[in-house]
């Protein structure tokens, strides 16, 4: 216990009154009262103002002093940490505009425009004026509920973009936690699967894979299966070349000009994807610059070829929808994997500071763990390709 009491703080005479452990109450002749913490850092004494008694009562001042003393013991600058707490926390609307401004250079123009417009239409009304550090899973769920089953494709995009804003906010120090998208997904109704843009429920994907494996080994079938194994976009699969594959590392290194956001990206290849590639490699003996999934008459495979494979399997979904199947599976079935890892696996832009928080090496390792689990999950009861 300190030496001061709440009554003593109110009645203290002008001067400096010690509470213990470096905490002081300063009372000026004018009657104003404020808190000061004295610490030793790097062999030097430092006095840190904590604020007035109107801002911090005695208990709060002791708590703040104890927190700052811990920073000193851990080698951190206590004044910088104090000032971090004093920075204004922006609203979701302001944070979204800041995230858009900082990240849009890495996005395609169409995506950059859609990012803000979708949030303006569906998110700014319900949560735009809330501070980003107060937005939890319940708030996001309530915001998404009116559109989740009515316009499912847009609702999923809004969910992902809200997550981008919140993860960006974490990297800026405006909130302590990443976006709670796993809990949000668990709190929402299952979306209908009767339109071209809805995703196949992830529980049905293993059945589709098993059905595809029973079909003839065409280039279109293999391209679709590789898309399913990697959760990649159709255009990325159809543009893939053998020179992009590093079998030793188990990576698919996609150059910037292949990517939607114009940023080079590495996909960690799970075992089903590697097995499929090795089979094709043995069958056709290609050159490094050859397309992995070429059209019958040469050149790039058309998107319609993959669509025809889906139609032949009587699947009422687009190829792109399987990325959402993967994302929903990651949210619900991989609770130990942070949301930014799943976003990065989909080649969505994740702020560098978020990646740095996990260290780049472990971030790639976590993505490898996630894609390996996805490959195993959708190969349930399947024979080797």
C-alpha positions as CSV (number, residue, x, y, z in Angstrom):
1,X,0.0,0.0,0.0
2,X,1.1,3.5,-0.7
3,X,1.4,6.3,1.8
4,X,-1.4,8.5,0.3
5,X,-5.1,8.2,0.8
6,X,-8.0,9.5,-1.3
7,X,-8.9,12.0,1.3
8,X,-5.2,13.0,1.7
9,X,-5.0,13.6,-2.0
10,X,-7.9,16.0,-1.9
11,X,-6.6,17.9,1.2
12,X,-2.9,17.9,0.5
13,X,-1.0,21.2,1.0
14,X,1.2,22.7,-1.8
15,X,4.3,20.7,-2.3
16,X,5.4,17.2,-3.3
17,X,3.8,14.2,-1.5
18,X,5.3,10.8,-2.0
19,X,3.1,7.7,-2.3
20,X,6.0,5.2,-2.6
21,X,7.8,3.4,-5.5
22,X,8.5,6.7,-7.2
23,X,4.9,8.0,-7.4
24,X,4.3,11.6,-6.2
25,X,1.4,14.0,-5.9
26,X,2.4,17.5,-6.9
27,X,0.2,20.3,-5.5
28,X,0.8,23.9,-6.7
29,X,0.0,27.1,-4.8
30,X,-2.9,27.5,-7.2
31,X,-4.4,24.3,-5.8
32,X,-3.9,22.3,-9.0
33,X,-3.0,18.6,-8.4
34,X,-1.1,16.2,-10.7
35,X,0.8,13.0,-10.6
36,X,4.5,12.4,-11.3
37,X,6.5,9.2,-11.5
38,X,10.2,9.1,-11.0
39,X,12.1,6.2,-12.5
40,X,15.7,5.3,-13.2
41,X,16.5,4.3,-16.8
42,X,20.0,3.8,-18.3
43,X,21.5,5.1,-15.1
44,X,19.6,8.4,-15.3
45,X,16.7,9.7,-13.3
46,X,13.6,10.6,-15.3
47,X,10.4,12.3,-14.1
48,X,7.3,11.4,-16.0
49,X,4.1,13.4,-15.7
50,X,1.0,11.1,-15.5
51,X,-1.7,13.8,-15.6
52,X,-4.0,15.6,-13.2
53,X,-6.1,14.0,-10.4
54,X,-9.1,14.8,-12.5
55,X,-7.8,12.4,-15.2
56,X,-6.5,9.8,-12.8
57,X,-7.6,9.1,-9.3
58,X,-5.2,7.6,-6.7
59,X,-5.9,4.0,-7.6
60,X,-5.5,4.7,-11.4
61,X,-2.3,6.6,-10.8
62,X,-0.8,3.7,-8.9
63,X,-1.9,1.3,-11.7
64,X,-0.4,3.6,-14.4
65,X,2.8,4.0,-12.4
66,X,3.2,0.2,-12.0
67,X,2.6,-0.3,-15.7
68,X,5.3,2.2,-16.6
69,X,7.7,0.8,-14.1
70,X,7.3,-2.6,-15.9
71,X,8.2,-0.9,-19.2
72,X,11.4,0.4,-17.7
73,X,12.3,-3.0,-16.4
74,X,11.7,-4.5,-19.9
75,X,14.0,-1.8,-21.5
76,X,11.2,0.1,-23.1
77,X,10.8,3.9,-23.1
78,X,8.1,4.8,-20.4
79,X,7.4,8.2,-21.9
80,X,6.8,6.7,-25.4
81,X,4.5,4.2,-23.8
82,X,2.7,6.9,-21.9
83,X,2.2,9.0,-25.0
84,X,1.0,5.9,-26.9
85,X,-1.9,5.7,-24.5
86,X,-2.7,9.4,-25.1
87,X,-3.0,9.1,-28.8
88,X,-6.5,9.6,-30.0
89,X,-8.2,6.4,-31.2
90,X,-9.9,6.9,-34.6
91,X,-13.4,5.9,-35.5
92,X,-13.9,2.9,-37.8
93,X,-14.7,5.3,-40.7
94,X,-11.5,7.3,-40.2
95,X,-9.5,4.1,-39.8
96,X,-11.0,2.7,-43.0
97,X,-10.0,5.8,-44.9
98,X,-6.5,5.6,-43.5
99,X,-6.1,1.9,-44.3
100,X,-7.4,2.6,-47.9
101,X,-4.9,5.4,-48.3
102,X,-1.9,3.4,-47.1
103,X,-2.7,0.1,-48.8
104,X,-4.3,1.1,-52.1
105,X,-1.0,1.4,-54.0
106,X,-0.8,-2.4,-53.7
107,X,-4.3,-3.0,-55.0
108,X,-5.8,-3.1,-58.4
109,X,-7.8,0.2,-59.1
110,X,-11.1,-1.7,-59.2
111,X,-10.5,-3.3,-55.9
112,X,-9.3,0.0,-54.3
113,X,-12.5,1.7,-55.4
114,X,-14.8,-1.2,-54.3
115,X,-13.1,-1.4,-50.9
116,X,-14.3,2.0,-49.7
117,X,-17.6,2.0,-51.5
118,X,-18.7,-1.3,-50.0
119,X,-17.8,-0.1,-46.5
120,X,-19.6,3.2,-47.1
121,X,-22.8,1.4,-48.1
122,X,-22.8,-1.4,-45.6
123,X,-20.5,-0.7,-42.6
124,X,-20.2,3.1,-42.0
125,X,-23.8,3.4,-41.0
126,X,-23.8,0.8,-38.3
127,X,-20.2,1.1,-37.0
128,X,-18.6,4.0,-38.8
129,X,-18.7,6.3,-35.7
130,X,-17.5,3.6,-33.2
131,X,-13.8,3.7,-32.1
132,X,-11.9,0.9,-33.6
133,X,-10.8,-0.4,-30.2
134,X,-14.4,-1.0,-29.2
135,X,-15.4,-3.1,-32.2
136,X,-15.7,-6.8,-31.2
137,X,-17.2,-9.9,-32.7
138,X,-20.8,-9.1,-31.6
139,X,-20.6,-5.6,-33.2
140,X,-19.4,-7.0,-36.5
141,X,-22.0,-9.8,-36.4
142,X,-24.8,-7.4,-35.8
143,X,-23.6,-5.2,-38.7
144,X,-23.4,-8.2,-41.1
145,X,-26.7,-9.9,-40.1
146,X,-29.0,-7.8,-42.3
147,X,-27.0,-8.6,-45.5
148,X,-25.5,-12.0,-44.7
149,X,-28.1,-14.1,-46.4
150,X,-29.7,-11.4,-48.6
151,X,-26.5,-10.5,-50.5
152,X,-24.0,-13.2,-49.4
153,X,-21.2,-12.5,-51.8
154,X,-21.1,-8.8,-50.8
155,X,-21.5,-9.7,-47.1
156,X,-18.4,-11.9,-47.3
157,X,-16.4,-9.1,-49.0
158,X,-17.5,-6.6,-46.3
159,X,-16.5,-9.1,-43.6
160,X,-13.1,-9.4,-45.1
161,X,-12.7,-5.6,-45.6
162,X,-13.7,-4.9,-42.0
163,X,-11.1,-7.4,-41.0
164,X,-8.5,-5.6,-43.1
165,X,-9.3,-2.3,-41.4
166,X,-9.2,-3.8,-37.9
167,X,-5.9,-5.6,-38.5
168,X,-4.5,-2.4,-40.0
169,X,-5.6,-0.6,-36.8
170,X,-3.8,-3.2,-34.7
171,X,-0.6,-2.5,-36.6
172,X,-1.0,1.2,-35.9
173,X,-1.5,0.6,-32.2
174,X,-5.1,1.7,-32.2
175,X,-6.4,-1.7,-30.9
176,X,-4.7,-4.6,-29.1
177,X,-6.4,-7.5,-30.9
178,X,-6.7,-8.6,-34.5
179,X,-10.1,-8.8,-36.2
180,X,-12.2,-11.4,-34.5
181,X,-13.6,-12.9,-37.7
182,X,-13.6,-16.5,-36.5
183,X,-16.1,-15.7,-33.8
184,X,-18.1,-13.6,-36.2
185,X,-18.5,-16.4,-38.7
186,X,-19.7,-18.8,-36.0
187,X,-22.4,-16.4,-35.0
188,X,-24.0,-16.0,-38.4
189,X,-26.5,-18.2,-40.2
190,X,-25.3,-20.5,-43.0
191,X,-25.6,-18.7,-46.4
192,X,-27.8,-20.2,-49.1
193,X,-26.0,-22.0,-51.9
194,X,-28.5,-21.4,-54.7
195,X,-26.6,-18.7,-56.6
196,X,-23.5,-18.5,-58.7
197,X,-21.5,-16.4,-56.3
198,X,-22.2,-18.3,-53.0
199,X,-19.5,-20.6,-51.8
200,X,-19.9,-24.4,-51.5
201,X,-20.1,-25.3,-47.8
202,X,-16.6,-26.5,-46.9
203,X,-18.1,-29.8,-45.6
204,X,-19.1,-30.6,-49.2
205,X,-15.8,-29.9,-50.8
206,X,-14.3,-33.4,-50.0
207,X,-17.2,-35.0,-51.9
208,X,-16.5,-32.8,-54.9
209,X,-12.8,-33.7,-54.9
210,X,-13.7,-37.4,-54.7
211,X,-16.1,-37.0,-57.7
212,X,-13.5,-35.1,-59.7
213,X,-10.9,-37.8,-59.1
214,X,-13.3,-40.4,-60.6
215,X,-13.4,-38.4,-63.8
216,X,-10.9,-38.5,-66.7
217,X,-7.6,-36.8,-66.1
218,X,-8.1,-33.7,-68.4
219,X,-6.2,-30.5,-68.1
220,X,-9.4,-28.7,-67.1
221,X,-10.0,-31.2,-64.3
222,X,-6.4,-30.9,-63.0
223,X,-6.6,-27.1,-63.1
224,X,-9.7,-27.1,-61.0
225,X,-8.3,-29.6,-58.5
226,X,-5.1,-27.5,-58.2
227,X,-7.3,-24.5,-57.6
228,X,-9.1,-26.3,-54.8
229,X,-5.9,-27.5,-53.2
230,X,-4.3,-24.0,-53.2
231,X,-7.4,-21.8,-52.7
232,X,-6.0,-19.8,-55.6
233,X,-7.9,-17.6,-58.2
234,X,-8.7,-19.1,-61.5
235,X,-6.5,-16.7,-63.4
236,X,-3.5,-17.4,-61.2
237,X,-3.9,-21.2,-61.8
238,X,-4.3,-20.8,-65.6
239,X,-1.3,-18.5,-65.8
240,X,1.0,-20.7,-63.7
241,X,4.2,-21.9,-65.3
242,X,6.6,-24.7,-64.3
243,X,9.3,-22.1,-63.5
244,X,7.1,-20.8,-60.7
245,X,7.3,-24.1,-58.8
246,X,10.0,-24.9,-56.3
247,X,9.5,-28.6,-55.5
248,X,12.4,-28.6,-53.0
249,X,10.9,-25.8,-50.9
250,X,7.3,-26.9,-51.6
251,X,6.4,-23.4,-52.9
252,X,4.6,-21.8,-55.8
253,X,6.3,-18.5,-56.3
254,X,3.9,-16.3,-58.2
255,X,5.4,-13.1,-59.8
256,X,3.8,-9.7,-59.3
257,X,2.4,-9.5,-62.9
258,X,0.4,-12.7,-62.2
259,X,-1.3,-11.3,-59.1
260,X,-4.5,-9.3,-58.7
261,X,-2.8,-6.8,-56.3
262,X,0.4,-6.7,-58.4
263,X,2.5,-8.0,-55.4
264,X,4.6,-11.2,-55.8
265,X,3.2,-13.9,-53.6
266,X,4.3,-17.4,-52.4
267,X,1.8,-20.2,-52.0
268,X,2.9,-23.1,-49.8
269,X,2.0,-26.3,-51.6
270,X,0.3,-29.0,-49.7
271,X,0.8,-32.7,-50.5
272,X,-2.2,-33.1,-52.8
273,X,-1.0,-30.1,-54.9
274,X,2.5,-31.5,-55.1
275,X,1.3,-35.0,-56.1
276,X,-0.8,-33.5,-58.8
277,X,2.1,-31.4,-60.2
278,X,4.5,-34.3,-60.1
279,X,2.1,-36.5,-62.0
280,X,1.6,-33.9,-64.7
281,X,5.4,-33.3,-64.8
282,X,6.0,-37.0,-65.4
283,X,3.3,-37.2,-68.1
284,X,4.3,-34.2,-70.3
285,X,8.0,-33.4,-69.6
286,X,7.6,-29.6,-70.1
287,X,10.1,-26.8,-70.4
288,X,10.4,-24.4,-67.4
289,X,8.5,-21.6,-69.2
290,X,5.7,-23.8,-70.2
291,X,2.2,-23.3,-68.8
292,X,1.3,-26.0,-66.2
293,X,-2.3,-26.2,-67.5
294,X,-2.2,-25.2,-71.2
295,X,-5.1,-25.2,-73.5
296,X,-5.5,-28.2,-75.9
297,X,-4.2,-26.1,-78.9
298,X,-1.6,-24.2,-76.9
299,X,-1.8,-20.9,-75.0
300,X,-3.6,-20.3,-71.7
301,X,-6.6,-22.4,-70.6
302,X,-9.8,-20.5,-70.7
303,X,-11.9,-19.8,-67.6
304,X,-14.8,-21.5,-69.3
305,X,-12.9,-24.8,-69.4
306,X,-12.8,-24.9,-65.6
307,X,-16.5,-23.8,-65.5
308,X,-17.4,-26.7,-67.8
309,X,-15.8,-29.1,-65.4
310,X,-17.9,-27.7,-62.6
311,X,-21.0,-27.9,-64.7
312,X,-20.2,-31.5,-65.6
313,X,-20.0,-32.3,-61.9
314,X,-23.4,-30.6,-61.5
315,X,-21.9,-28.0,-59.1
316,X,-23.8,-24.7,-59.1
317,X,-20.9,-22.6,-58.0
318,X,-18.1,-20.5,-59.6
319,X,-14.5,-21.5,-59.2
320,X,-13.8,-18.3,-57.3
321,X,-16.4,-19.3,-54.6
322,X,-14.1,-22.0,-53.3
323,X,-11.8,-19.4,-51.9
324,X,-14.7,-18.5,-49.6
325,X,-15.1,-22.2,-48.8
326,X,-11.5,-22.3,-47.7
327,X,-11.8,-19.0,-45.7
328,X,-14.9,-20.3,-43.9
329,X,-13.2,-23.6,-43.1
330,X,-10.1,-21.7,-41.7
331,X,-12.3,-19.6,-39.5
332,X,-14.4,-22.4,-38.1
333,X,-12.0,-25.4,-38.1
334,X,-8.5,-23.8,-37.5
335,X,-9.0,-21.7,-34.3
336,X,-5.3,-21.7,-33.5
337,X,-4.4,-20.0,-36.8
338,X,-4.6,-16.2,-36.6
339,X,-7.0,-14.5,-39.2
340,X,-4.2,-12.6,-40.9
341,X,-2.6,-15.9,-41.8
342,X,-5.7,-17.1,-43.7
343,X,-5.9,-13.7,-45.4
344,X,-2.3,-14.0,-46.5
345,X,-2.9,-17.5,-47.8
346,X,-5.6,-16.0,-50.1
347,X,-3.1,-13.3,-51.2
348,X,-5.2,-10.6,-49.6
349,X,-3.1,-7.6,-48.5
350,X,-2.0,-7.8,-44.9
351,X,-0.2,-4.9,-43.3
352,X,3.6,-5.5,-43.0
353,X,3.5,-4.7,-39.3
354,X,0.9,-7.4,-38.7
355,X,3.2,-9.9,-40.5
356,X,6.2,-8.6,-38.6
357,X,4.3,-9.3,-35.3
358,X,4.4,-13.0,-36.1
359,X,7.9,-12.7,-37.7
360,X,8.0,-13.4,-41.5
361,X,9.4,-16.9,-41.1
362,X,6.7,-18.1,-38.7
363,X,4.1,-16.4,-40.8
364,X,5.0,-18.5,-43.8
365,X,5.2,-21.6,-41.5
366,X,1.7,-20.9,-40.2
367,X,0.4,-20.6,-43.8
368,X,2.1,-23.9,-44.6
369,X,0.4,-25.5,-41.6
370,X,-3.0,-24.0,-42.7
371,X,-2.8,-25.2,-46.4
372,X,-1.5,-28.6,-45.3
373,X,-4.5,-29.0,-43.1
374,X,-6.8,-27.8,-45.9
375,X,-5.4,-30.3,-48.3
376,X,-5.8,-33.2,-45.8
377,X,-9.4,-32.1,-45.0
378,X,-10.6,-32.0,-48.6
379,X,-8.8,-35.3,-49.5
380,X,-10.8,-37.2,-46.8
381,X,-11.7,-40.6,-48.2
382,X,-10.0,-39.9,-51.5
383,X,-7.5,-42.0,-53.4
384,X,-4.1,-40.5,-54.5
385,X,-4.4,-38.3,-57.7
